[in-house]
Amino acid sequence: MVEVTVAHIGFDQRAHTPVVFLRERAGTRVLPIWIGPFEAQAIVAELKGMKPARPQTHDLLGQVLRGLGGDLKRVLISGVRENTYYAQLLIHRESGFVEVDARPSDSIALALRLDAPIFTAESLLDEPGAESPDLPPGGLDAESLKQHLEKLDPQDFGRFSL
């Protein structure tokens, strides 16, 4: 397992889909995961510290988890099959640990809200195109990200391109 952080959110013009870029905490490899627009919005809102007037789905799930005595210990992006990523939430309760299957996008949004670390399988970062040394550690602003994505060849995303 390798700890990753959310480097930034982009938009794949060809697939008309948001992409979350996870960067290994102690390196330059990047894992792009295509996600839905609502999950992208939830991730961006949390990254920017925007708090809605009423709890959104990921806020509600976090409150329910805490209310039931749970503590999100980590998120693991564990694999990909047929262009679908898989993730697990590791939740600790007084009675022990519970592992819950979840979508990576929801898992990331929840981890950000509950300050839980995000990990990925080493094998996902070993895929072709995962190395991205030209991205700055703090991510890119919207225009720089757009320019960076326009320069990429679809093969840069390896088998994950949609």
C-alpha positions as CSV (number, residue, x, y, z in Angstrom):
1,M,0.0,0.0,0.0
2,V,1.1,3.5,-0.8
3,E,-0.3,6.6,0.8
4,V,-1.7,9.1,-1.7
5,T,-3.2,12.6,-1.6
6,V,-5.6,14.4,-3.9
7,A,-3.3,16.4,-6.2
8,H,-6.1,18.0,-8.1
9,I,-9.4,17.5,-10.1
10,G,-9.4,17.8,-13.9
11,F,-11.9,17.3,-16.7
12,D,-11.4,14.7,-19.5
13,Q,-12.7,16.6,-22.5
14,R,-12.9,13.4,-24.6
15,A,-15.0,11.4,-22.0
16,H,-16.7,14.6,-20.7
17,T,-15.9,13.3,-17.2
18,P,-14.1,14.7,-14.2
19,V,-10.8,13.0,-13.2
20,V,-9.4,13.0,-9.7
21,F,-5.6,12.7,-9.7
22,L,-4.1,11.0,-6.6
23,R,-0.4,11.5,-6.1
24,E,1.8,9.3,-3.9
25,R,2.7,11.3,-0.8
26,A,6.4,10.5,-1.0
27,G,6.9,10.5,-4.8
28,T,5.7,11.7,-8.2
29,R,3.5,8.8,-9.4
30,V,0.0,9.8,-10.1
31,L,-3.2,7.7,-10.3
32,P,-6.0,9.2,-12.4
33,I,-9.5,8.0,-11.6
34,W,-12.5,9.1,-13.7
35,I,-15.4,10.0,-11.4
36,G,-18.9,11.4,-11.6
37,P,-19.7,15.2,-11.5
38,F,-21.4,15.1,-8.1
39,E,-18.5,13.3,-6.5
40,A,-16.1,15.7,-8.1
41,Q,-18.1,18.6,-6.7
42,A,-18.0,17.0,-3.2
43,I,-14.3,16.6,-3.3
44,V,-13.6,20.1,-4.6
45,A,-16.0,21.6,-2.0
46,E,-14.1,19.9,0.8
47,L,-10.7,20.8,-0.6
48,K,-11.7,24.4,-0.8
49,G,-13.3,24.3,2.7
50,M,-16.7,25.2,1.4
51,K,-19.4,24.2,3.9
52,P,-23.0,23.8,2.6
53,A,-25.9,25.2,4.6
54,R,-27.3,21.6,4.8
55,P,-25.3,18.4,5.0
56,Q,-24.6,16.8,1.6
57,T,-24.5,13.0,1.2
58,H,-20.8,12.6,2.2
59,D,-21.3,14.9,5.2
60,L,-24.4,12.9,6.2
61,L,-22.5,9.6,5.9
62,G,-19.6,11.0,8.0
63,Q,-22.1,12.1,10.7
64,V,-23.9,8.7,10.7
65,L,-20.5,6.8,10.9
66,R,-19.4,8.9,13.9
67,G,-22.9,8.7,15.5
68,L,-22.7,4.9,15.4
69,G,-19.3,5.0,17.1
70,G,-17.2,4.4,14.0
71,D,-13.9,5.9,13.1
72,L,-12.7,5.8,9.4
73,K,-9.1,4.6,9.8
74,R,-8.3,4.5,6.1
75,V,-9.5,4.3,2.5
76,L,-7.8,1.8,0.1
77,I,-8.1,2.1,-3.6
78,S,-7.5,-1.6,-4.1
79,G,-7.8,-2.4,-7.8
80,V,-9.4,-1.9,-11.2
81,R,-11.3,-4.4,-13.3
82,E,-12.8,-3.5,-16.7
83,N,-12.1,0.2,-16.2
84,T,-13.9,0.2,-12.9
85,Y,-11.9,1.1,-9.7
86,Y,-12.6,-0.6,-6.4
87,A,-12.1,0.8,-2.9
88,Q,-12.7,-0.2,0.7
89,L,-13.4,1.8,3.8
90,L,-11.7,0.4,6.9
91,I,-13.9,1.5,9.9
92,H,-13.1,0.9,13.5
93,R,-15.8,0.4,16.1
94,E,-15.6,-0.7,19.7
95,S,-16.4,-4.3,18.5
96,G,-13.6,-4.3,16.0
97,F,-12.9,-3.5,12.4
98,V,-15.4,-3.5,9.5
99,E,-14.4,-3.3,5.9
100,V,-16.9,-1.7,3.5
101,D,-16.9,-1.9,-0.3
102,A,-17.3,1.6,-1.8
103,R,-16.6,3.6,-4.9
104,P,-13.3,5.3,-4.9
105,S,-14.9,8.7,-5.5
106,D,-17.2,8.4,-2.5
107,S,-14.4,7.0,-0.4
108,I,-12.1,10.0,-1.3
109,A,-14.9,12.5,-0.5
110,L,-15.5,10.8,2.9
111,A,-11.8,10.5,3.7
112,L,-11.3,14.2,3.2
113,R,-14.2,15.1,5.5
114,L,-13.1,12.7,8.2
115,D,-9.3,13.4,7.9
116,A,-8.6,9.7,7.1
117,P,-5.6,8.7,5.0
118,I,-6.0,7.4,1.5
119,F,-3.9,4.5,0.2
120,T,-3.7,2.7,-3.1
121,A,-2.3,-0.6,-4.2
122,E,1.3,-0.3,-5.4
123,S,0.3,-2.1,-8.6
124,L,-2.0,0.7,-9.6
125,L,0.8,3.2,-9.4
126,D,3.1,0.9,-11.4
127,E,0.8,1.2,-14.5
128,P,2.2,3.0,-17.6
129,G,1.6,6.7,-17.4
130,A,1.5,6.8,-13.6
131,E,4.8,8.8,-13.5
132,S,4.2,12.5,-13.8
133,P,7.2,14.4,-12.6
134,D,6.2,17.6,-14.3
135,L,3.2,18.3,-12.0
136,P,4.1,20.6,-9.1
137,P,3.6,19.2,-5.6
138,G,0.8,21.6,-4.8
139,G,-1.2,20.7,-7.9
140,L,-2.2,23.0,-10.8
141,D,-4.5,25.9,-11.2
142,A,-7.4,25.3,-13.6
143,E,-5.7,26.9,-16.7
144,S,-2.4,25.1,-16.1
145,L,-4.2,21.8,-15.6
146,K,-6.1,22.3,-18.8
147,Q,-2.8,23.0,-20.7
148,H,-1.2,19.9,-19.1
149,L,-4.1,17.6,-20.0
150,E,-4.1,18.9,-23.6
151,K,-0.5,17.9,-24.0
152,L,-1.1,14.4,-22.8
153,D,-1.4,11.5,-25.2
154,P,-4.3,9.1,-24.5
155,Q,-1.7,6.4,-24.0
156,D,-0.3,8.4,-21.0
157,F,-3.3,7.1,-19.1
158,G,-2.4,3.5,-19.8
159,R,-5.3,1.0,-19.7
160,F,-7.4,3.4,-17.7
161,S,-8.3,5.7,-20.6
162,L,-12.0,5.6,-21.4
